[in-house]
């Protein structure tokens, strides 16, 4: 259950252990009393409603809401025990214990509310009208656009209410001590890897207090869970997302020079890194050498609460064990940030092209995850030197980065094709399909020879990924999933462009500039047409929003 669900009343403290040993006759009654009091006073975890169980199954499969996320984001109108008892009484009235949709609708309206009390009114106090970057935009139309985008911080800021802190049993929201910036649309809570780009935008807008608070929230999450959850809901507590926290701290330190903040954050950054090494790494043998690399792997074999109906319907007809495996793989895809993509269709033993049912993320060693962790390892080495820690610790992280780079070049790098490719643990082969992430080691600077960068540039030009006028597509396959053709996503554009710009080559730097111009033009055309920004764009249409996947394209006005 949720860590926030704690006993409210009874506290039994034994101060003198010697007294305990001399009063053994009292121990059984005391133990019984403690158990009784814990049962009476400990509130039921809301996870039994929001994350798993028969109530969740019946409501979500009854199709009461167009979007399953709507239900699991609602607040309870009563404590979980009361709600569960009411649901038990309701279900017992019907054969096989399944209430009809009309009765479930009445039940939900009686015991769940969407009253907005999870947030308090809040405007970022460090927002101001004229950050320096605006004066550097010479074109008046583009500067006006930038001013409007800068103004969006005021509408995207959220402060979680004290009621969520004081009554966590009533909410799926995870309390965070500082205000957050949300993506917008259906996403009304923080998300992990999205926040790296949010944070860099805040720093560009000179909103360092808000940026600091967001990082402190994530550090708080690592201290609580051992990792940063996918997002700010308890139904995300069992999975993470690409670990960008060290990079957030890097951006903040570069903007502020705050060594003390870095010093305080560093132990928690190491803790998060260790989570990924202890829970998301695996060994693969290549040419007699064991290489340790990382993957996404969430071992929770149940439908995602926020997409319960879709997951349940997708698994229909499969044996129980296969259903659980599929649901765990769908969660692993969500952990990758690429939910969903043909990139993960690795279980194609039936001989077809693959579909969402063939998702097997835990069988893949992804290039971008390992490039990111290589960059994290080098950052942790640098951070330890900056704060004056023992040199041996910094050297250990440097060695970890060097070892990972060697492993990536043994397992993922293809010298003939001139790029890095995901590795399939099941088949023992690389996936040679094009994804922008095939060049992510350039962005992470995780490669050993300068010539590899030039080979990667040559690969990119001949890959087919450059053939579209409005951005580099996420893949070259149309699967109807949102992380595939024809969609282009901002994080992938940024990582590719920055990687090319870092090469010591006029050709690659010119290409990086051209791709940046192309991407800004796409965003500008969409904004001029719709007066809105979108999470993804169609590479085939001038200013056309992206599509596909399990929800409507998200928009921020």
N, C-alpha and C positions, 0 to 999 in steps of 0.2 A: 504493500500500500504506500501511500504518500508519506514522506518523511515528516510532513507537517502535522500529520494526524497523531497527536500526543495525548496521553491521559491528562484530563483537565483538573482533577480535584485531589486524588489520593497521592501522597508522597510519603513513603516509609523510608526512613534513614536509620541505619545502624552505625553508631559512632564507635562502639567498643567491640572489636572482634573477639576479645577474650570473654566478654559477657555472653556472646553468642555460643561459644564452646561450653560454657558452664550452664547454659539454660537450654540444653538440647531438647528437653521435654516440651518447650514452648515452640520449637521450630515448625512442627507440622501444622499447628493451628495458625501460626504467623504466615506460613506459606499458603495455606488455604485462604486466609483472609486477603492476602495480596492478590491471589488469583481471582477471587470474587470481586474485589474492588476494581481490578483492571478490566474485568468483563463489564462491570456496571458503568465505569467511568470513561473508558477509552472509546472515542467516537469511531464508527465504522469508516473505513477509508472510502472516499468517493470513487476510487478506481474500480470498485466492484459495480459501479453503475456506468461510469464513463469509459472503462477500458475493456471490460470482459463481462460475461454472464448472460443470463437469459433475458433480462430486461433490455439490455443493449441489443441483443439479437432480434427480439420481437419488434422493437420500435423501428430499428433501421431497416429490417426486411419488409415492414408493412408499408414502406414508401410514403410515409407521412410528410417527408421533406424532399424537395428537389435535390438538395445538397445534404448529404449525411453529416457534414461538418456542422450544420446549423443546430442539430440536436445536441451533440456532445459539447457545444460551446455554451449551452444554456446553464443558468444557475438553478440549483435546487431550491425549492420553496420550503423545504423542511429537511431535517437531518437525514442522512442516508438510511438509518435504521427505519425511520418512519416511511420513507419512500419505498424501501424494499418490502416492508410489511404490507403496504397498500398494494404493491404490485403482486405479491404472493396471494393476497385475498382476491384480487381481480382475476388472476390466471386460474385459480382454483374453481372459478365459476363456469369454466368452459371445458368441454371434452379435450383431451390431450394437453390441457394447460396453456393453450395458445389463444390469446384474446383477439377478437376481430379488430381491424383497423379503426373502426368507429369508436370502439371502447378505448383503444390505446390513445386515440387523439384526445378524448376527454381526460384520460389519466395524465397525459403529458401536460395539458393545459392546467390541470389542478396542481401538479407537483413540480413543474419546471417553469421558470420565468426568464424572459430576455429583457431585463429592466435597465441594462446599461450600468449597473452599480459596481461592475468590476473595474471601472475607470473613474478617475476624478478629473475635472477640468484642469488642463495644464497647457501652457504655452512655454516653449523653451526660453528661459530668461536670458540666455546668452545670444539669442538671435538678434541681429541688427541689420538694417537695410542695406548698408554699403560695404560688404566685404571687399577686400582689395582685388580679388580675381575679376570682379565685374568690370573694373576700370581697364582691364587688359583685353577685353573683348571689343574690338574696334567697330565691327559692323553693328549698326544700331538695331536692326531687327533681331540679330542673334543675341545682342546684349539684353534686349527686352525679354526674349525667351529665357535667357539665363536668370534674369531677375524674377520671372514668374516661377521658375523651378526652385530658386532659392527660397521663395515664399512658401513652398509646399512643406517645409519643415514644421511650420506652425500647425498645419492640419494633420500631419502624420505623427506628431508627438503624443504619447500616452503615459499617464501616471496611474499605476495600478492602485486601487483603493485600499485603505486600511482594513476594510471589511474582508477582502481576500486574505490579508495577513492574519486577521483575528478569527476568521471562520473558514479556514481552507477546506473543511469538509463539505462546503456548499458549492464549491467551484471546481471546474476543470482547469482554470487558469493557475499557472505557477506564479507565486508572488516573487517579484524582484524588487529589491530595495530602492532602485533608482528608476526614473522614467526611461521609456524606451521609444525608439522610432520603429514603426511597424511598416511592412510593405504596402499595406492598403488593400482595398477590395475585400475579398472574403477572408483575408489573413489579418486578423485583429490582434495578433500577439507577435512577440519577437520571433525571428528565425535566425538560425546560427550563421550559415555561410553568407547569406544575403547581407548580413550586418557588416561584413568586411568592407563592402563597397559603400554601404550607408555611412560607416564611420569615416572613410576617406572623404566622402562628400561633406560631412559635418566639419571636418578639419579644414577643407577648402573654404567653407563658409565661416571659419573662425569660431566655431561653436565647441570649444575645447571642453567646457564643463559637461555638456551633454555627452560628448564622446567619452570622456573619462567615466561618467556614470554607466554608460553602456558596457564598457570594458569591465568595470567593477561588478556589474550584474553577471557577466559571463564567468568571471573569477569565482564569484559566489556559487554559481552553478557547479563548477568543477569541484569546489570544496564540499559541496553537498552530495553530488552524484558520482564524482570521479571523472566526469566528462561534461561537455555542454550538450544538453538535449537538442534534438532536431528543432524544436520550437517551444514556445512558452505555455504548453498544455500538458497535463499529467499523462495524456495518452501518447505523448512523445517521449516519455521518460526512459524508454528502453532502447532508444536509438539516438545516434548523434548525427552529425553532418561533417563535410570536409573540415578538418581542424585548422581554422584560420586565426585562432586566438593569438598565437605568437606573432602573427603578421599584423594584427590589429595593434598590439602593444608596440611593435616596431614603428608603425605609422604614427602612433601617438608620441612616442619618444622622439622621433625625427621632427615632429611639429613643435614640441614643447621643451625638449632637453631635460625632462624631469627624471633625474636618475633615481630619486627616492621612490617614485611611483614604480619604476622598473624593478628596483630592489624588492619592493613588497610583492610585486606580481610574480616574480621569477619562480619561487617554489611551486606555485599553483600551475604555472606553465609546464614545469617539469612533471607535475602530477598528471596533467592531461596527456602529455607525450607518453608517459608510462602506460596509461590506459590503452592507447593505441598499440603500443608494442606488446602488451600482455594479452590483449583481447582481440586484436585485429591483425595479427601477423601470422605468417605461415612460412615454412621452409620448402623450397623446391630445388631439386638436384639437377644441375646442368654440367655435363662433361665431368662428372665425378665430384663436383664441388657443390656444397649446400649453400644456397642463397636465401636469405630471409628478407621477404618483402611483405607489404601490407595489402589488405583487401577490406571490403565492406562485408560485414557478416552479422546479422541480427537474428539470434536464435529464439524467436518468439513466433510460434506456429499458430497464430490466430489472425483473423481479418483485422485490418487497420480500422479502429473505431470511426475515424473521420471519413472512411470510404468503405464501410462495412458491406453494404449491399453489393457494390461492384466486386469486391474481393470474394464474397460468398458465391455470387453468380459465376464468376470466372472459374472457381474450383468445383462447380457442380459436376457430378459424375466421376470424379476422381476418387480413388481409395483414400481412406482417412489419413494415412501416412503421407501420401502425395499431396493432399490438401494442405497439411501442416507445413510441408516443405515449401510449397508454392507461396503460402502466406509469409513465411519467414523470408523468402527471397524478395517478395514485394516490399517488405519493410527494409531489406538491405538496399534495394533500389532507391527507396526514399532517403536512406542514410547517405547515399552517394550524391544526392541532389539532382540526379538524372532520373526523375520518376515521371515518365518511363521512356525507354529507348530500345531500339533493336540492337543497340550495343550489347545488351545483356541477354540476348536470345542465344544462349550457348547450349541449351539442352534441346538439340534438334535431332535426336536419334531417330525420329520418325521419317527423316529424309526431306522434309519440307523446308520452306524458307524461314520458318520460325514465327512465333506470335507471342503475345504477352504471357500466355500460359507456359512458354518455354524459358521464362526469365530465370536465370541462375547466377545472380550477382556474386555470390560467395565463391564461385568457381573462377572468378576473374581477378588477376593482379592488374589493377588499373594504372596506366602511366601517370595520370595526373595526381592521384593520391600519393604515389611514391615520390613524384617530383615535389609535391607540397611538403611531405615529411622531410625530404632532403633539405629543403629550404628552412624548415623549422629547426632541424638539427644544427645547421650553421648559425641560425639566429640564436639558439640557446647557447652555443659556444661564445658568440659575440657578446651576448647579454652578461654572461658570467664574467667575462673580462671587463666589461664596462663597470660593473658594480664592485670589482676588486675581489672576486671570489678566487678560490684556489685554482691555479693554472691547470692542475690535473683534471679538474671537472670540465673546463673548456676544451681541453685536448680530447677528453672522452667523447664529447659531442662531435667534435671535428672528425674523430675517427669513425663515429657512427655514420656521419654523412659520407665519408670516403668509402666506407664499406657498402653503403646503400648504392652509391654511384656505380661501383664495380658490379654489384648485383644487377642493377638496371641495365648496364651495358652487356651483361652476360645473358640476361633473360629477355629484356624488352627491346634492345637496340638491334636493328637489322642493317648491317653495313652495306648491303647491296641496294636496299631501297632508300637508305639515308634518313630513317626516322625511327621513333620508338613506337611499339605496338603493344596493346593489352595482351596478356598471356593467359591462356585457358588451362587451368589446372587439371581439368578432366581429360582433355585431349592431348595436352602437352604441346600445343602449337600456338602461334601468335595469330591475332585477329588483324588481318591486313586491310580492313575497311578504313576509310578515311574518317577521322574525327579531328577537330582542331586540337584536342588534347594530345594528339600524337607528337605535337611540338612543345608540350608544356615544360619539358626539361630546359628549353631555352629560357623560358620565363623564370624558372627556379635557379638557373645557372648551375644545373646539376649534370654536367658532362665534362669529360676529361680533355678532349682535344678540340681546338678552335675549328678544325676542318669539319667536325661533326655539325657545327652550326651552319656552315655553308652547304653541306650535303642536305640538311633539313630544309634549307631555303629552296634548293633545287627540287626536293621532293614536293614541297608545297605547290610550287608553280605547275607541276605536272599531275597533281592529285585530283583535279576536278573541283576542289574546294574554292578555287579562285574564279569560277566561271559565272558567278552571280553578281548582279549590279548593286545589291542592297545589303551586303554583308557576307560573311563566311558561314555556310550552313553548319548545323550541328552534326549532320551526317549526310551521306548521299543516298539514303534510302527513305522512301516514303512509306511509313508504317501506320500512319494515323496517330502515332504517339507524339507528344509535344517536344521531346528531345530527339527529333529526327528532322529530315527535310520536310517542308521548306523553312523550318524555323531557324532563326539566329538569336542567340542569347547574349546579353551584355557581358557576363563574366568571361565567356569564352572569347569574345572579341578583344576584351581588355588583355587577357593573358597572352593571346597570340600576338597582338600588336606590341605589347611591352617586350615580349621575348624577341621579336624581330628587331625592335629598336635598340636592344642591348648588344646586338652583334656588331663586330668591328668590320662593317661592310656598308658602303654607301648604297649598294643595291638593296640590301635588307632594310636599311633605314628609310629609303625612299618608299619601299613597299609598305612599311609600317605607317608612314604618313598618309599614303594613299588609302589604306584600309581605314584609318581613323577618320579621314575626310568622308569616305563612303558611308561609314556608320553614322556619323553626325548628320549627314545629309538625309539618311533614311529616317532617323528620329525627328529631324526638323520637318520633313514632308508630312509625317504622321501627325505631328503637333499642329502644323498649319491647317491640316484637314479636319482633325477631330478635337483640337484644343485639349489634348490628353497625351499622357505618356503610357506606353504599354510595356509589359514584362518581357515580351519577345516580339520579333518582327518576321514577316515573310520575305525571304531573300529574292523572291520572284516579282514582287509588286512594289512599286514606288510608294513608300509610306503605308504599306498594308500591314495591319496587325497580324501576328502569328495566330495559330489555332491548333486544334487537335488535343488529345489527352482527355482527362476525366473531368475537367472543369472549364468554364468559359475563360477566354483570355482576360487577365486582370489589368485594370486600367486605373490610372491615377490622374484625376482632373486638377 
